[in-house]
């Protein structure tokens, strides 16, 4: 399960809306406890692929974020990105390129209003949906 | 020349669980080739068959992404820290 605050959820959606017409993306920072994680911060990234169908986190954002969380005792627990015109479900590209089996993969679909936010685990090319708990 | 290489979580199982390794090599290409020789399980994950950088691996010398400083020809010094991070990419395509 992935635990978020409303502010974290809204920050992800806002990042993705600002990136339109391209896909938006960013990293999720927080604490990990086995299969569960609690996100405490959103790190938006430019989509260096600059595409409506592909995203890639800026390599400099990646390095800076990994270094900082190591120093602060947090973890990069996952990544979020938008699908601008399709459902909030990992595409074959998302599955093929998933960089870490321990991560939580959040999809923000902007196809409908309000935006749909869902979270998944991707291990050995298998996608599993997980619950998102919004901690008010 | 020996530089320290920080290994990302996803590559650690192929490298005996190590988080950092010390590797000889005066260029990034030499360092990654040496890593592949020492840890054959990472073959194909660092370099392509033609010796270019794998598209979905980010390699840094200290603070610099090597794609901006010469790619596999980027120089490596004794006190340099090399960081490997998988690219974070995907999309609806």
Backbone of each chain as ProteinMPNN parsed JSONL, in Angstrom:
{"seq_chain_A": "XXXXXXXXXXXXXXXXXXXXXXXXXXXXXXXXXXXXXXXXXXXXXXXXXXXXXXXXXXXXXXXXXXXXXXXXXXXXXXXXXXXXXXXXXXXXXXXXXXXXXXXXXXXXXXXXXXXXXXXXXXXXXXXXXXXXXXXX", "coords_chain_A": {"N_chain_A": [[0.842, -1.192, 0.0], [0.414, 2.268, -0.714], [0.876, 5.225, 0.972], [-0.391, 8.474, 0.977], [-0.52, 12.053, 1.354], [-3.221, 14.428, 0.886], [-1.988, 16.703, -0.19], [0.351, 15.748, -1.371], [-0.71, 14.092, -3.362], [-2.059, 16.053, -4.865], [0.092, 17.614, -5.67], [1.41, 15.938, -7.441], [-0.525, 15.689, -9.461], [-0.703, 18.378, -10.26], [1.891, 18.814, -11.26], [1.797, 17.179, -13.488], [-0.243, 18.357, -14.986], [0.891, 20.834, -15.543], [2.851, 20.035, -17.3], [1.59, 19.461, -19.643], [1.281, 19.81, -23.243], [2.707, 17.485, -22.963], [3.792, 14.389, -21.371], [3.965, 14.394, -17.838], [6.267, 14.176, -15.034], [7.965, 12.806, -12.13], [9.749, 12.268, -9.015], [9.096, 10.258, -6.099], [9.488, 10.719, -2.694], [10.198, 9.336, 0.505], [9.264, 7.176, 3.212], [9.964, 3.722, 3.583], [8.459, 0.633, 4.296], [8.789, -2.5, 4.219], [6.554, -3.88, 1.933], [5.03, -1.659, 1.965], [4.728, 1.918, 1.667], [5.274, 5.345, 2.509], [4.725, 8.398, 1.159], [6.425, 11.441, 1.419], [7.26, 13.609, 0.098], [7.215, 15.28, -3.052], [9.181, 15.32, -5.915], [9.299, 17.173, -8.58], [10.152, 16.672, -12.024], [11.707, 17.892, -15.014], [10.393, 16.621, -18.084], [12.544, 15.057, -19.929], [12.298, 13.772, -22.285], [10.37, 15.17, -23.524], [7.733, 14.66, -24.614], [4.464, 13.556, -25.594], [3.97, 10.959, -25.302], [6.008, 9.598, -24.125], [8.155, 9.496, -21.252], [10.974, 10.81, -19.471], [12.917, 11.034, -16.627], [14.867, 13.825, -15.69], [18.338, 13.452, -15.752], [20.004, 14.853, -14.051], [18.332, 15.727, -11.996], [17.743, 13.276, -10.947], [20.267, 12.347, -9.903], [20.834, 14.371, -8.025], [18.657, 14.102, -6.297], [18.858, 11.439, -5.329], [21.288, 11.629, -3.933], [20.653, 13.518, -1.964], [18.539, 12.325, -0.485], [19.794, 10.098, 0.541], [21.533, 11.316, 2.331], [19.699, 12.376, 4.105], [18.338, 10.284, 5.2], [16.029, 9.315, 4.07], [14.165, 7.691, 1.414], [14.19, 7.205, -2.128], [11.218, 6.297, -3.233], [9.724, 5.754, -5.391], [8.256, 6.516, -8.613], [6.355, 8.909, -10.443], [4.191, 9.396, -13.246], [2.421, 10.876, -16.017], [-0.326, 9.745, -18.016], [-1.569, 11.089, -20.807], [-3.777, 10.721, -22.426], [-4.769, 8.242, -21.948], [-5.612, 5.358, -19.891], [-4.946, 5.106, -16.303], [-2.754, 3.069, -16.069], [0.046, 0.887, -16.139], [1.912, 1.019, -19.132], [3.098, -1.193, -21.774], [5.654, -0.162, -22.318], [6.255, 1.159, -19.909], [6.455, -1.058, -18.235], [8.55, -2.516, -19.352], [10.688, -0.775, -18.971], [10.823, -0.345, -16.281], [12.658, 0.681, -13.543], [13.27, -0.365, -11.004], [12.534, -3.031, -8.91], [11.618, -2.701, -6.328], [10.28, -0.36, -6.225], [7.466, 1.96, -6.136], [5.034, 2.575, -8.511], [3.458, 5.231, -9.749], [0.657, 6.189, -11.554], [-0.79, 8.834, -13.277], [-3.683, 9.641, -14.683], [-4.79, 11.873, -17.063], [-6.869, 11.787, -18.69], [-9.521, 11.854, -17.972], [-11.689, 14.011, -16.05], [-12.271, 14.394, -12.636], [-8.625, 14.012, -12.421], [-7.22, 10.715, -12.495], [-5.585, 8.807, -10.107], [-3.417, 6.187, -9.637], [-1.664, 3.385, -8.16], [1.077, 1.11, -8.606], [2.914, -1.995, -8.436], [5.791, -3.248, -10.046], [7.216, -6.068, -10.932], [9.507, -8.362, -12.208], [8.409, -8.085, -14.795], [5.735, -8.209, -14.225], [2.678, -6.712, -13.449], [1.191, -5.345, -10.609], [-1.611, -4.087, -9.046], [-1.898, -1.678, -6.424], [-3.242, -0.518, -3.281], [-3.993, 2.918, -2.677], [-3.674, 4.928, 0.075], [-5.155, 7.712, 1.344], [-4.049, 9.981, 3.512], [-5.553, 12.038, 5.576]], "CA_chain_A": [[0.0, 0.0, 0.0], [1.121, 3.545, -0.76], [0.166, 6.249, 1.727], [-0.134, 9.839, 0.497], [-1.397, 13.11, 1.853], [-3.864, 15.122, -0.236], [-1.051, 17.657, -0.791], [1.256, 14.986, -2.242], [-1.496, 13.707, -4.539], [-2.332, 17.235, -5.674], [1.354, 18.079, -6.268], [1.666, 15.088, -8.612], [-1.465, 16.066, -10.527], [-0.326, 19.715, -10.743], [3.094, 18.642, -12.088], [1.406, 16.569, -14.767], [-1.027, 19.335, -15.749], [1.821, 21.856, -16.04], [3.677, 19.468, -18.374], [0.795, 19.282, -20.869], [0.663, 18.58, -23.76], [3.588, 16.322, -22.785], [3.667, 13.656, -20.118], [4.687, 14.971, -16.708], [6.899, 13.113, -14.243], [8.734, 13.208, -10.959], [10.104, 11.207, -8.067], [8.432, 10.271, -4.804], [10.424, 10.527, -1.593], [9.5, 9.039, 1.745], [9.734, 6.065, 4.039], [9.563, 2.412, 3.078], [8.346, -0.393, 5.332], [8.421, -3.704, 3.479], [5.833, -3.577, 0.7], [4.305, -0.406, 2.139], [5.546, 3.124, 1.638], [4.591, 6.605, 2.771], [5.405, 9.483, 0.454], [6.441, 12.689, 2.181], [7.692, 14.713, -0.762], [7.212, 15.109, -4.507], [10.24, 16.054, -6.616], [8.967, 17.24, -10.005], [11.302, 16.697, -12.935], [11.391, 18.101, -16.427], [10.351, 15.417, -18.914], [13.575, 15.356, -20.938], [11.848, 13.211, -23.563], [9.502, 16.21, -24.091], [6.839, 13.922, -25.495], [3.147, 13.235, -25.049], [3.846, 9.503, -25.226], [7.192, 9.054, -23.447], [8.752, 10.401, -20.272], [12.244, 10.424, -18.854], [13.329, 11.943, -15.558], [16.142, 14.505, -15.931], [19.398, 12.707, -15.056], [20.571, 15.68, -12.972], [17.369, 15.654, -10.89], [17.902, 11.936, -10.382], [21.48, 12.289, -9.08], [20.692, 15.302, -6.903], [17.664, 13.574, -5.361], [19.42, 10.259, -4.661], [22.301, 12.063, -2.96], [20.037, 14.233, -0.845], [17.773, 11.442, 0.393], [20.771, 9.281, 1.266], [22.039, 12.128, 3.443], [18.633, 12.704, 5.056], [17.764, 9.065, 5.76], [14.806, 8.925, 3.392], [14.41, 6.862, 0.242], [13.388, 7.388, -3.338], [10.361, 5.104, -3.14], [9.061, 5.471, -6.651], [8.183, 7.544, -9.649], [5.018, 9.1, -11.009], [4.119, 10.079, -14.53], [1.048, 10.953, -16.515], [-0.792, 9.334, -19.329], [-2.419, 12.247, -21.102], [-5.021, 10.339, -23.107], [-5.087, 6.824, -21.718], [-5.952, 5.084, -18.505], [-3.863, 5.081, -15.318], [-2.288, 1.694, -15.95], [1.37, 0.856, -16.784], [1.965, 0.574, -20.526], [4.217, -2.129, -21.999], [6.92, 0.585, -22.172], [6.487, 1.345, -18.469], [6.842, -2.34, -17.635], [9.86, -2.895, -19.885], [11.74, 0.126, -18.503], [10.73, -0.153, -14.829], [14.045, 0.588, -13.123], [13.571, -0.936, -9.687], [11.39, -3.85, -8.471], [11.146, -2.276, -5.007], [9.622, 0.941, -6.323], [6.028, 2.131, -6.337], [4.869, 3.274, -9.79], [2.183, 5.943, -9.719], [0.175, 6.671, -12.849], [-1.782, 9.898, -13.211], [-4.365, 9.774, -15.976], [-5.471, 13.155, -17.274], [-7.885, 11.587, -19.726], [-10.813, 12.25, -17.421], [-11.698, 14.993, -14.961], [-10.933, 14.694, -12.119], [-7.541, 13.103, -12.767], [-7.231, 9.434, -11.782], [-4.25, 8.461, -9.607], [-3.349, 4.801, -9.175], [-0.283, 2.956, -7.886], [1.356, -0.26, -9.025], [4.247, -2.575, -8.303], [6.197, -3.908, -11.287], [8.326, -6.986, -10.628], [9.65, -9.43, -13.209], [7.479, -7.801, -15.891], [4.352, -8.422, -13.79], [2.094, -5.516, -12.853], [0.216, -5.577, -9.549], [-2.199, -2.853, -8.526], [-1.869, -1.574, -4.958], [-4.134, 0.517, -2.761], [-3.463, 4.203, -2.214], [-4.395, 5.429, 1.256], [-4.975, 9.155, 1.471], [-4.009, 10.296, 4.945], [-6.0, 13.451, 5.696]], "C_chain_A": [[0.882, 1.249, 0.0], [0.273, 4.579, -0.023], [0.6, 7.632, 1.244], [-0.951, 10.813, 1.32], [-2.114, 13.713, 0.647], [-2.894, 16.065, -0.944], [-0.085, 16.951, -1.75], [0.518, 14.59, -3.529], [-1.697, 14.912, -5.456], [-1.061, 17.756, -6.352], [1.699, 17.238, -7.496], [0.765, 15.491, -9.773], [-1.075, 17.419, -11.122], [0.912, 19.638, -11.645], [2.71, 18.123, -13.468], [0.598, 17.542, -15.621], [-0.095, 20.409, -16.336], [2.623, 21.356, -17.236], [2.914, 19.325, -19.69], [1.291, 20.208, -21.982], [1.527, 17.328, -23.574], [3.239, 15.566, -21.506], [4.489, 14.392, -19.052], [5.25, 13.849, -15.849], [7.647, 13.687, -13.043], [8.98, 12.015, -10.058], [9.306, 11.369, -6.784], [9.453, 9.9, -3.729], [9.631, 10.166, -0.348], [10.128, 7.901, 2.507], [9.159, 4.766, 3.5], [9.535, 1.436, 4.242], [7.857, -1.665, 4.653], [7.759, -3.329, 2.169], [5.084, -2.253, 0.779], [5.261, 0.785, 2.101], [4.665, 4.328, 1.919], [5.378, 7.716, 2.095], [5.3, 10.76, 1.261], [6.811, 13.881, 1.308], [7.581, 14.312, -2.228], [8.358, 15.935, -5.08], [9.885, 16.077, -8.102], [10.24, 17.24, -10.841], [10.831, 17.169, -14.298], [11.296, 16.738, -17.112], [11.342, 15.634, -20.048], [13.245, 14.706, -22.278], [10.932, 14.21, -24.288], [8.502, 15.631, -25.089], [5.51, 13.686, -24.798], [2.985, 11.731, -24.844], [5.002, 8.829, -24.487], [7.619, 10.042, -22.366], [10.125, 9.881, -19.893], [12.61, 11.494, -17.848], [14.699, 12.531, -15.924], [17.246, 13.83, -15.1], [20.004, 13.516, -13.915], [19.645, 15.71, -11.76], [17.537, 14.319, -10.162], [19.109, 11.874, -9.427], [21.335, 13.151, -7.827], [19.756, 14.709, -5.854], [18.209, 12.36, -4.617], [20.435, 10.664, -3.602], [21.66, 12.68, -1.726], [19.309, 13.257, 0.084], [18.692, 10.499, 1.158], [21.248, 10.024, 2.501], [20.978, 12.309, 4.518], [17.959, 11.473, 5.651], [16.412, 8.677, 5.186], [15.161, 8.033, 2.204], [13.636, 7.41, -0.946], [12.526, 6.137, -3.418], [9.645, 4.809, -4.438], [9.042, 6.668, -7.565], [6.717, 7.701, -10.047], [5.162, 9.705, -12.394], [2.689, 10.033, -15.031], [0.889, 10.202, -17.821], [-1.827, 10.374, -19.713], [-3.765, 11.84, -21.701], [-5.359, 8.861, -22.931], [-5.222, 6.574, -20.225], [-4.701, 5.04, -17.616], [-3.451, 3.63, -15.07], [-0.948, 1.606, -16.692], [1.302, 0.302, -18.206], [3.068, -0.481, -20.655], [5.579, -1.44, -21.886], [7.257, 0.783, -20.702], [7.011, 0.066, -17.826], [8.268, -2.703, -18.069], [10.975, -2.06, -19.252], [11.729, 0.311, -16.983], [12.097, -0.374, -14.188], [14.295, -0.157, -11.814], [12.355, -1.729, -9.178], [10.852, -3.465, -7.098], [10.339, -0.987, -5.06], [8.103, 0.828, -6.422], [5.858, 3.027, -7.572], [3.487, 3.908, -9.835], [1.866, 6.476, -11.113], [-0.9, 7.716, -12.612], [-2.417, 9.987, -14.594], [-5.106, 11.098, -16.03], [-6.553, 13.03, -18.338], [-9.245, 12.099, -19.255], [-10.613, 13.315, -16.343], [-12.687, 14.514, -13.912], [-9.904, 13.644, -12.539], [-7.625, 11.839, -11.913], [-5.792, 9.088, -11.394], [-4.285, 7.034, -9.091], [-1.893, 4.41, -8.979], [-0.119, 1.468, -8.168], [2.744, -0.692, -8.564], [4.547, -3.291, -9.619], [7.428, -4.75, -10.982], [8.345, -8.087, -11.668], [8.603, -9.296, -14.314], [6.013, -8.067, -15.525], [3.851, -7.183, -13.05], [1.073, -5.916, -11.801], [-0.299, -4.229, -9.067], [-2.082, -2.845, -7.008], [-2.775, -0.44, -4.526], [-3.344, 1.797, -2.461], [-4.322, 4.637, -1.044], [-4.104, 6.914, 1.382], [-5.145, 9.534, 2.942], [-4.353, 11.768, 5.108], [-5.249, 14.152, 6.802]], "O_chain_A": [[1.943, 1.284, 0.623], [-0.896, 4.784, -0.349], [1.79, 7.921, 1.12], [-1.961, 10.438, 1.917], [-1.673, 13.535, -0.488], [-2.961, 16.217, -2.164], [0.254, 17.485, -2.806], [1.045, 14.732, -4.632], [-1.53, 14.811, -6.672], [-1.117, 18.276, -7.466], [2.221, 17.762, -8.48], [1.214, 15.62, -10.912], [-1.109, 17.595, -12.34], [0.976, 20.314, -12.671], [3.237, 18.577, -14.484], [0.736, 17.554, -16.845], [-0.269, 20.837, -17.477], [3.03, 22.146, -18.088], [3.521, 19.093, -20.736], [1.699, 21.329, -21.675], [1.131, 16.236, -23.979], [2.482, 16.057, -20.669], [5.558, 14.934, -19.333], [4.783, 12.712, -15.916], [7.918, 14.886, -12.964], [8.492, 10.912, -10.3], [8.894, 12.473, -6.427], [10.175, 8.91, -3.843], [8.51, 10.642, -0.166], [11.339, 7.683, 2.465], [8.024, 4.716, 3.025], [10.449, 1.402, 5.066], [6.653, -1.882, 4.525], [8.312, -2.561, 1.382], [4.559, -1.775, -0.227], [6.436, 0.674, 2.452], [3.473, 4.335, 1.611], [6.544, 7.949, 2.411], [4.222, 11.122, 1.731], [6.689, 15.029, 1.733], [7.821, 13.162, -2.595], [8.49, 17.117, -4.765], [10.141, 15.104, -8.811], [11.277, 17.749, -10.414], [9.702, 16.892, -14.703], [12.029, 15.812, -16.765], [11.028, 16.316, -21.023], [13.844, 15.05, -23.297], [10.737, 14.117, -25.499], [8.434, 16.052, -26.244], [5.439, 13.624, -23.57], [1.987, 11.279, -24.282], [4.97, 7.621, -24.252], [7.475, 11.255, -22.522], [10.405, 8.685, -19.979], [12.619, 12.687, -18.152], [15.578, 11.819, -16.408], [17.1, 13.66, -13.889], [20.465, 12.947, -12.926], [20.114, 15.718, -10.622], [17.48, 14.247, -8.934], [18.989, 11.411, -8.293], [21.667, 12.726, -6.721], [20.028, 14.801, -4.657], [18.043, 12.257, -3.402], [20.446, 10.111, -2.502], [22.062, 12.406, -0.595], [19.444, 13.349, 1.304], [18.402, 10.141, 2.299], [21.358, 9.446, 3.583], [21.3, 12.387, 5.704], [17.096, 11.605, 6.519], [15.722, 7.819, 5.735], [16.321, 7.667, 2.018], [12.567, 8.002, -0.792], [13.038, 5.041, -3.645], [9.03, 3.754, -4.59], [9.705, 7.679, -7.335], [5.94, 6.747, -9.992], [6.118, 10.425, -12.682], [1.86, 9.264, -14.544], [1.824, 10.049, -18.607], [-2.843, 10.529, -19.035], [-4.77, 12.525, -21.51], [-6.151, 8.305, -23.691], [-4.98, 7.459, -19.405], [-3.572, 4.95, -18.098], [-3.747, 3.046, -14.028], [-0.811, 2.189, -17.768], [0.71, -0.749, -18.448], [3.881, -0.643, -19.745], [6.545, -2.044, -21.419], [8.402, 0.599, -20.291], [7.902, 0.107, -16.977], [9.083, -3.14, -17.257], [12.075, -2.563, -19.021], [12.552, 1.057, -16.453], [12.648, -1.473, -14.265], [15.432, -0.544, -11.542], [11.27, -1.167, -9.03], [9.744, -3.863, -6.738], [9.776, -0.565, -4.05], [7.545, -0.223, -6.738], [6.461, 4.096, -7.664], [2.476, 3.216, -9.944], [2.693, 7.122, -11.757], [-1.822, 7.496, -11.826], [-1.758, 10.365, -15.563], [-5.931, 11.408, -15.171], [-7.083, 14.028, -18.825], [-10.01, 12.688, -20.018], [-9.519, 13.488, -15.806], [-13.841, 14.246, -14.246], [-10.256, 12.54, -12.955], [-8.046, 11.885, -10.757], [-4.896, 9.077, -12.238], [-5.084, 6.703, -8.214], [-0.994, 5.022, -9.556], [-1.046, 0.677, -7.993], [3.627, 0.135, -8.334], [3.651, -3.872, -10.232], [8.529, -4.23, -10.799], [7.309, -8.678, -11.974], [7.988, -10.282, -14.717], [5.154, -8.143, -16.403], [4.513, -6.673, -12.146], [0.19, -6.731, -12.066], [0.481, -3.342, -8.722], [-2.16, -3.899, -6.375], [-3.047, 0.483, -5.295], [-2.186, 1.75, -2.047], [-5.546, 4.708, -1.152], [-2.95, 7.324, 1.51], [-6.225, 9.422, 3.52], [-3.537, 12.641, 4.813], [-5.483, 15.335, 7.053]]}, "seq_chain_B": "XXXXXXXXXXXXXXXXXXXXXXXXXXXXXXXXXXXXXXXXXXXXXXXXXXXXXXXXXXXXXXXXXXXXXXXXXXXXXXXXXXXXXXXXXXXXX", "coords_chain_B": {"N_chain_B": [[45.174, 3.909, -12.452], [42.459, 4.264, -10.279], [39.097, 4.293, -9.595], [36.208, 5.042, -7.574], [33.156, 3.341, -7.727], [29.759, 3.803, -7.466], [27.144, 1.605, -6.914], [23.918, 0.981, -8.206], [20.832, -0.082, -6.615], [19.464, -1.968, -8.244], [21.441, -3.233, -9.702], [22.968, -4.522, -7.876], [22.454, -7.268, -7.104], [23.669, -8.633, -9.199], [26.253, -8.147, -8.727], [27.373, -9.249, -6.478], [26.119, -8.051, -4.323], [27.393, -5.746, -3.627], [27.79, -2.286, -2.687], [29.544, -0.292, -3.37], [32.334, -0.28, -5.584], [35.82, -0.561, -6.367], [37.513, 0.407, -9.214], [39.773, -0.071, -11.899], [40.813, 2.14, -14.497], [41.029, 4.584, -17.075], [39.183, 5.898, -18.504], [35.584, 6.302, -18.835], [34.549, 4.305, -20.477], [36.509, 2.331, -20.234], [36.323, 1.754, -17.518], [33.697, 0.728, -17.307], [33.884, -1.461, -18.977], [35.75, -2.971, -17.567], [34.245, -3.493, -15.264], [32.28, -5.139, -16.356], [33.8, -7.298, -17.141], [34.683, -8.239, -14.687], [32.285, -8.726, -13.362], [30.365, -10.641, -14.853], [27.598, -10.955, -14.994], [26.433, -8.504, -15.367], [26.625, -7.914, -17.968], [25.683, -6.297, -20.954], [24.052, -4.541, -19.635], [25.383, -2.265, -19.045], [27.051, -1.373, -21.138], [26.527, -1.164, -24.676], [26.733, -3.617, -27.352], [28.368, -2.476, -29.256], [30.031, -0.931, -27.777], [29.134, 1.514, -26.937], [27.398, 3.68, -24.574], [24.843, 2.201, -22.603], [21.485, 2.866, -23.381], [19.612, 3.253, -21.322], [20.958, 3.716, -18.957], [22.238, 5.882, -16.569], [25.269, 7.538, -16.18], [27.583, 9.001, -14.066], [30.343, 11.17, -13.555], [31.576, 12.268, -10.69], [29.757, 15.124, -10.341], [28.823, 15.226, -12.896], [26.9, 14.25, -15.685], [27.925, 11.793, -17.843], [27.22, 11.84, -20.478], [27.374, 14.423, -21.298], [30.026, 15.026, -21.217], [31.694, 13.663, -22.937], [30.934, 11.006, -23.084], [31.613, 7.553, -23.365], [34.256, 8.136, -23.573], [34.836, 9.9, -21.592], [37.052, 11.267, -19.225], [38.552, 9.64, -16.368], [39.652, 10.083, -13.112], [41.893, 9.332, -10.316], [40.703, 10.089, -7.852], [38.095, 10.318, -8.439], [34.528, 9.959, -8.187], [32.335, 7.655, -9.397], [29.019, 7.354, -10.37], [26.397, 5.121, -10.903], [23.19, 5.067, -12.218], [20.033, 3.753, -12.931], [18.22, 4.824, -15.792], [15.194, 6.629, -15.469], [12.365, 6.049, -16.93], [9.664, 5.84, -19.323], [6.293, 5.563, -20.368], [3.283, 6.245, -22.289], [3.575, 5.304, -24.839]], "CA_chain_B": [[44.054, 4.758, -12.036], [41.366, 3.498, -9.669], [38.011, 5.168, -9.163], [35.14, 4.39, -6.823], [31.895, 3.304, -8.474], [28.572, 3.522, -6.645], [26.302, 0.658, -7.651], [22.5, 1.134, -7.851], [20.174, -1.254, -6.034], [19.062, -2.986, -9.217], [22.6, -3.978, -10.227], [23.719, -5.166, -6.796], [22.408, -8.74, -7.119], [24.599, -9.146, -10.214], [27.603, -7.753, -8.337], [27.678, -9.746, -5.141], [25.511, -7.231, -3.281], [28.244, -4.606, -3.269], [27.245, -0.957, -2.923], [30.591, 0.428, -4.095], [33.494, -1.076, -5.977], [36.942, 0.211, -6.89], [37.774, -0.124, -10.549], [40.832, 0.555, -12.683], [40.401, 2.605, -15.827], [41.25, 6.025, -17.226], [37.984, 6.474, -19.139], [34.339, 5.627, -18.442], [34.444, 3.067, -21.25], [37.421, 1.343, -19.643], [35.783, 1.369, -16.206], [32.507, -0.116, -17.492], [34.369, -2.723, -19.545], [36.362, -3.716, -16.459], [33.145, -3.984, -14.418], [31.614, -6.239, -17.056], [34.724, -8.433, -17.101], [34.728, -8.764, -13.316], [30.936, -9.176, -12.984], [29.757, -10.942, -16.161], [26.131, -10.905, -14.945], [25.936, -7.172, -15.763], [26.859, -7.726, -19.404], [24.523, -5.791, -21.685], [23.318, -3.548, -18.844], [26.199, -1.059, -18.918], [27.475, -0.968, -22.477], [25.989, -1.905, -25.813], [27.748, -4.468, -27.985], [29.315, -1.648, -30.003], [30.871, -0.194, -26.839], [28.519, 2.777, -26.517], [26.668, 3.603, -23.307], [23.473, 1.702, -22.63], [20.556, 3.993, -23.453], [18.841, 3.467, -20.103], [21.817, 3.82, -17.777], [22.886, 7.179, -16.373], [26.601, 7.409, -15.588], [28.075, 10.311, -13.664], [31.649, 11.338, -12.91], [31.266, 13.276, -9.681], [28.424, 15.704, -10.549], [28.55, 15.385, -14.324], [26.389, 13.165, -16.518], [29.008, 11.622, -18.825], [26.756, 12.13, -21.846], [27.727, 15.81, -21.625], [31.478, 15.237, -21.091], [32.478, 12.76, -23.767], [30.405, 9.635, -23.122], [32.553, 6.507, -22.914], [35.612, 8.684, -23.559], [34.998, 10.831, -20.47], [38.204, 10.859, -18.412], [38.335, 9.257, -14.969], [40.861, 10.231, -12.299], [41.986, 8.485, -9.131], [39.822, 10.475, -6.753], [36.741, 10.538, -8.942], [33.47, 9.037, -7.805], [31.434, 7.358, -10.51], [27.719, 6.876, -9.901], [25.534, 4.512, -11.919], [21.773, 5.078, -11.859], [19.196, 3.413, -14.08], [17.334, 5.891, -16.267], [13.805, 6.458, -15.052], [11.675, 6.41, -18.166], [8.525, 5.005, -19.692], [5.317, 6.381, -21.068], [2.136, 5.553, -22.873], [3.901, 4.777, -26.174]], "C_chain_B": [[42.968, 3.886, -11.427], [40.321, 4.481, -9.154], [36.987, 4.354, -8.389], [33.85, 4.472, -7.633], [30.772, 2.957, -7.511], [27.568, 2.731, -7.482], [24.835, 0.848, -7.249], [21.897, -0.187, -7.375], [19.937, -2.359, -7.061], [20.244, -3.782, -9.768], [23.324, -4.775, -9.141], [23.634, -6.689, -6.805], [23.391, -9.35, -8.111], [26.053, -8.886, -9.83], [27.878, -8.108, -6.881], [27.129, -8.893, -4.024], [26.308, -5.999, -2.907], [27.55, -3.28, -3.55], [28.264, -0.05, -3.614], [31.692, -0.547, -4.465], [34.587, -0.12, -6.458], [37.392, -0.433, -8.181], [38.9, 0.666, -11.209], [40.268, 1.03, -14.015], [40.547, 4.098, -15.932], [40.114, 6.7, -17.987], [36.756, 5.707, -18.639], [34.182, 4.304, -19.192], [35.303, 1.966, -20.644], [36.879, 0.833, -18.304], [34.604, 0.407, -16.381], [32.886, -1.467, -18.115], [34.976, -3.599, -18.449], [35.283, -4.29, -15.521], [32.475, -5.201, -15.049], [32.489, -7.49, -17.049], [34.705, -9.092, -15.719], [33.384, -9.356, -12.894], [30.149, -9.478, -14.262], [28.232, -10.85, -16.165], [25.587, -9.54, -15.356], [26.111, -6.923, -17.262], [25.562, -7.299, -20.109], [23.741, -4.742, -20.925], [24.083, -2.24, -18.696], [26.555, -0.499, -20.288], [26.722, -1.782, -23.516], [27.112, -2.722, -26.442], [28.778, -3.652, -28.756], [30.152, -0.75, -29.089], [30.325, 1.156, -26.426], [27.744, 2.562, -25.221], [25.267, 3.053, -23.507], [22.506, 2.884, -22.537], [19.887, 4.287, -22.106], [19.678, 3.341, -18.832], [22.374, 5.237, -17.726], [24.198, 6.946, -15.658], [27.118, 8.811, -15.295], [29.517, 10.187, -13.187], [31.487, 12.533, -11.979], [29.866, 13.838, -9.969], [28.001, 15.729, -12.014], [28.016, 14.108, -14.959], [27.379, 12.998, -17.666], [28.545, 11.87, -20.257], [27.155, 13.53, -22.283], [29.236, 16.045, -21.584], [32.265, 14.154, -21.823], [32.008, 11.317, -23.794], [31.427, 8.626, -22.635], [33.99, 7.013, -22.889], [35.856, 9.667, -22.409], [36.136, 10.355, -19.574], [37.827, 10.573, -16.962], [39.66, 9.369, -14.234], [40.765, 9.404, -11.032], [40.974, 8.822, -8.043], [38.383, 10.667, -7.195], [35.765, 9.504, -8.391], [32.522, 8.889, -8.989], [30.146, 6.806, -9.927], [26.959, 6.302, -11.092], [24.098, 4.571, -11.407], [20.963, 4.677, -13.084], [18.374, 4.619, -14.492], [15.926, 5.591, -15.8], [12.946, 6.984, -16.194], [10.525, 5.447, -18.42], [7.57, 5.846, -20.5], [4.278, 5.552, -21.776], [2.465, 4.882, -24.201], [4.062, 3.266, -26.148]], "O_chain_B": [[42.597, 2.866, -12.009], [40.629, 5.385, -8.377], [36.909, 3.133, -8.531], [33.495, 5.528, -8.156], [30.828, 1.938, -6.821], [27.198, 3.124, -8.588], [24.535, 0.873, -6.055], [22.396, -1.265, -7.696], [20.177, -3.536, -6.787], [20.058, -4.899, -10.253], [24.186, -5.602, -9.44], [24.636, -7.353, -6.541], [23.892, -10.453, -7.893], [26.973, -9.339, -10.51], [28.533, -7.36, -6.155], [27.602, -8.981, -2.891], [25.945, -5.281, -1.975], [26.813, -3.154, -4.528], [27.889, 0.856, -4.357], [31.95, -1.515, -3.75], [34.301, 0.992, -6.901], [37.622, -1.64, -8.25], [38.975, 1.89, -11.1], [39.37, 0.41, -14.585], [40.226, 4.82, -14.987], [40.081, 7.925, -18.104], [36.874, 4.61, -18.093], [33.739, 3.307, -18.621], [34.88, 0.813, -20.552], [36.963, -0.356, -17.997], [34.519, -0.607, -15.688], [32.274, -2.49, -17.808], [34.748, -4.808, -18.407], [35.396, -5.422, -15.05], [32.146, -6.168, -14.363], [31.982, -8.609, -16.962], [34.709, -10.316, -15.593], [33.332, -10.35, -12.169], [29.35, -8.652, -14.704], [27.63, -10.685, -17.226], [24.401, -9.422, -15.663], [25.782, -5.846, -17.76], [24.495, -7.87, -19.882], [22.852, -4.108, -21.494], [23.521, -1.227, -18.279], [26.382, 0.689, -20.557], [26.333, -2.925, -23.278], [28.285, -2.546, -26.114], [29.926, -4.074, -28.899], [30.9, 0.098, -29.573], [30.961, 1.876, -25.657], [27.469, 1.431, -24.82], [24.586, 3.402, -24.471], [22.688, 3.785, -21.719], [19.624, 5.446, -21.787], [19.189, 2.924, -17.782], [22.916, 5.735, -18.713], [24.247, 6.242, -14.649], [27.096, 9.69, -16.156], [29.876, 9.227, -12.503], [31.287, 13.663, -12.425], [28.882, 13.107, -9.854], [26.914, 16.213, -12.33], [28.59, 13.03, -14.801], [27.648, 13.956, -18.391], [29.366, 12.084, -21.149], [27.264, 13.808, -23.477], [29.689, 17.149, -21.885], [33.356, 13.771, -21.399], [32.622, 10.483, -24.461], [32.047, 8.829, -21.591], [34.852, 6.398, -22.261], [36.956, 10.202, -22.27], [36.187, 9.183, -19.203], [36.912, 11.18, -16.407], [40.671, 8.821, -14.673], [39.715, 8.85, -10.707], [40.448, 7.924, -7.386], [37.545, 11.127, -6.419], [36.115, 8.347, -8.161], [31.983, 9.868, -9.505], [30.17, 5.902, -9.093], [26.887, 6.921, -12.154], [23.826, 4.164, -10.278], [21.187, 5.211, -14.171], [17.882, 5.358, -13.64], [15.514, 4.432, -15.742], [12.817, 8.192, -16.396], [10.434, 4.382, -17.808], [7.988, 6.742, -21.235], [4.373, 4.327, -21.856], [1.736, 3.997, -24.648], [4.337, 2.656, -27.181]]}, "name": "protein", "num_of_chains": 2, "seq": "XXXXXXXXXXXXXXXXXXXXXXXXXXXXXXXXXXXXXXXXXXXXXXXXXXXXXXXXXXXXXXXXXXXXXXXXXXXXXXXXXXXXXXXXXXXXXXXXXXXXXXXXXXXXXXXXXXXXXXXXXXXXXXXXXXXXXXXXXXXXXXXXXXXXXXXXXXXXXXXXXXXXXXXXXXXXXXXXXXXXXXXXXXXXXXXXXXXXXXXXXXXXXXXXXXXXXXXXXXXXXXXXXXXXX"}
